[in-house]
Each structure stands twice: as structure tokens, then as C-alpha cells.
């Protein structure tokens, strides 16, 4: 669905993936809920619509609609910067692990969605299941199959 500003009709959707510093598996339980709520609040305050989102143990996937007046780099700077400050304010003990409000890693992945929004949303929803399946496939054998030959 297209949106409009005073003189513009737009439909700008982005798939964004970003990770905590050193890709630590920090996004769990209570912290996971706080991070998700923080991201939702920050997006709401900026007028960004979250279409789909998933907090994995070591990264975040979001599918968002961002108005053309805002660049993706400005949005990510705002989202990562403000969320880090809010997370450290709520969980002061994390400052010892991360230091200097550096909760998120420096970069991020972004892709324009175009007309395949349903495919990307499905991918984000099923990412957890896919990761578990791939872990089972890549499980190493504990015994050497060639030992008794």
C-alpha cells in the first residue's frame, strides 16, 4: 500500500539486519523483550512502520517502511544509537561487557524489498526454524566412521 506526503506518493520498504557487538548471543529472555520493545518504540516515534520483525539470539531482522524524506543511514544511526542508550539505561550491568554504549556492531545489512514483501516477511518469520534445521544438518559426527576400516 502506498503512502503519501504533501507532494509525494511512496512505498519504500527495506529489509534490515543488524547485530550486537562481536555478534554476542545476548538477545535472550527479558533482554530480548526489552530490545524488541525499544525498537518498536523508536520506530513509532519516527513514524516508521514495522511490517515484520524477529529477534534472533545474535541478530535482529526487521522489514520496515521508511518515508523517502529519511535516509536509511540516518534511520539506522538513530535506531542503533538511541536503542543502545536505552538498553544500557535499563541494564546497567551490560556496560561492563560492552563499554561506552557500544551495544551494536558498526555495520548493518539493508536491501530494498520491491514487490516481494511477502517472501521477505515469510523469511523473517521462519528464520528461527531454518537456523535450527541447518544446525541439525551441519552437526558433526562424534565418532570417526573410518576408524574401524
N, C-alpha and C positions, 0 to 999 in steps of 0.2 A: 504494500500500500504506500503510495506516495505521500509525502508531507509537503507543506508549503510554508514559506516565509513571505515577507511583503511582496517581493518580486521574483520569487524562485520556487519552482517545484522540484523536489529532490527525493531520492531514495538511495542513500549512501549507507551500505551495510559492510561491516568489517568483522572478520574472524581474527581474534587476537589471542595469543598465547604468551604468558609471561611466568617467570619462575622466581622463587625465593633465592637469595644469595647462596651461592655454591650448590644450588638445587637441593638444599636440605629438605628432607621429608618432614616438614614442620606443620603442614596443613592438616591437622588431625582434630578430632573431637571438639572441645569447646573453642579452641583457637580457629578451627575451620568455620564454625558458625559465626564467630566474630568477624573473620575476614570476609566471608560472603556478605554479611550484613553491612559491613563497612563499604564494600564495593557497590552494593545496591544503593546505599545512601548517597555516596559520592556521585554516582551516575544520575540519580534522581535530582540532586541539587543542580547539576549542569544541564538537565533536560535531555539526557542520553537514555534511550530505551534499550534495555537488555532483552534480547529476543530469546536467547538460550545461554546457559552458563553451567559450568561444572568445576568444582574444586577438587582436583586430584591431589594425592599426597605430596607431590613435589612440583606441581604447576597448576595454573589457572587457565581454563578455556572460556572465552566469552564471545558471543555473537551479538553485536550492538549496531544500532542506528545512530550515526553521528551527523549533526547538521553540517552542511558544507562551509558554514562560517567558522567552524572549528577544525583545525588540522589534527590529524591523528597523533602527531608527535606532541602537540600541546596537550591533548587529552591524556595521553599516556604519562606525560610528565606530571600532570595534575593528579591522575589516579594513583600512580605509584608513590609519589611524594606525600600526598595527603594521607593515603591509606597507611603508609609506614609510620607516620607521626601518630595516627590514631591507634594503630596496633601497639606501638611502644607505650603510648599513654595508658592503655588498658592492661598491658602485660609488661610491666617494667623490668621483669627478670630477663626478658629477651635482649635487652641492651647489652648484657654481658656476653651473649653468644654472638650478636651481630655487630654491635658497636656503632656509634654515630648515626643512628637512624637509617642504616643501610640494610633494610629488610629485603628488598627486591634486587635481583641482578640487574645489571646495566641495560641489557638489550631486551627485545621482545620480538615476536613474530607477528606479522599482520598480513592479511590477504583480503582483497576486495571480494565480496560474495557474488555480486551479479544476480543472476536469476536462479542459482542453485541453492537457495536458502534452506530448503527442506533437507537436502543432502548434508549440508554442514551442520544443521541443528541435530539431525539424527546421529552424525558422527560424534558430536559433543556429548549427547545423551548416552551413547553406547561406548564411550572411550574407556570407562572403567572395566566393562565386560571384556572388551578387546584386549586391554592390557593383561588381565588375568589369564585369558586364553593364550596369549603369546608367552606369558611366563611358564605356563604348563608345557607348551610346545618346546621351549628352549631349555627345559630342565635337563641338567646333565646327569648322566648315569654315574652312580657311585662306584660300581664295580667295572673293572676293565673287561670288556667282552672277549678280548684276545688273550687273556692270561692263561686260560686252560687249553689252549690250542696245541 
